[in-house]
């Protein structure tokens, strides 16, 4: 009886991927001499903003990349602009802190040529809770605070397409419709892959409303639903298939194993920091969105193309 051997893969585009990895260490990819650094007049009464959202996001990107405090971020950007010969004013730390609360973060993405195949996952990340500094300074009990990150990535390009941040008390399933709403209605969604926590009526109905195929493993004791909606009928078909084929074979044939890619992407999010530096919720949302923009920028530079060895 022959023993099972794992499948091995090899990278086909090492020269291009190696070049992309080197470019990730370049600071020039975050600054462009033609970018709009100064804010355009808003046409409203009152004091106008001095810096554009792109300028604020560029400064906060440097902060997230290197884990710097706001004052050190200002000094870092000033020295960087001086080295490249750009005579631009740099926002001070109070401006960065104030604008981060209302910043509309631009998350770039290239898009895939065909239908979008979305991979969904969520995880928790540590945040600085109220009273934790006082507990470190003076001792005593402290309440640990967590935020929950929900992301959806494109299976083809591995770019983050949807992202939501909630408190730790919010479950996974209620956020799926909000994630799908971030995808433009004119963009076709081919499939949505998620784990068993999303095996709910609302999730299946939200996926069916976008004419997408749900790849969600039913629970072990799953019962058939009343087939009165498209989502319920699609889910009942998955229940019948998993019971007929077995859960392991169903996962293999349905392509559920592709969800590991979004788990890898979530690990990359935490590689930029195991905790959030911002203190209030709106700034924490902007910080996580900037992490997603950084990862999409890295992915756009190049990703490995693999094939089975032998």
Buried (B, 14 or more C-beta within 10 A) or exposed (E): EEEEEEEEEEEEBEEBBEEBEEBBEEBEBBBEEEEEBEBEEEEEEEEEBEBBBBBBBBBBBBBBBEEBEBEBBBEBBEEBBEEEEEEBEBBEBEBBBBBBEEBEBEBEBEEBEEBBBBBBBBBEBBBBBEEBEEEEEEEEEBEEBBBBBBBBBBBBBBBBBBBBBBEEEBEBBBBBBEBBEEBEEEEEBBBBBBBEBBBBBEBBBBBBEBEBBBBBBBEEEBEEBEEEBBBBBBBBEBBEBBEEBEEEEBBEEBBBEBBEBBEEBBEBBBEBBEEBBBBEBEBBBBBBBBBBBBBBBBBBBBBBEEEEEE
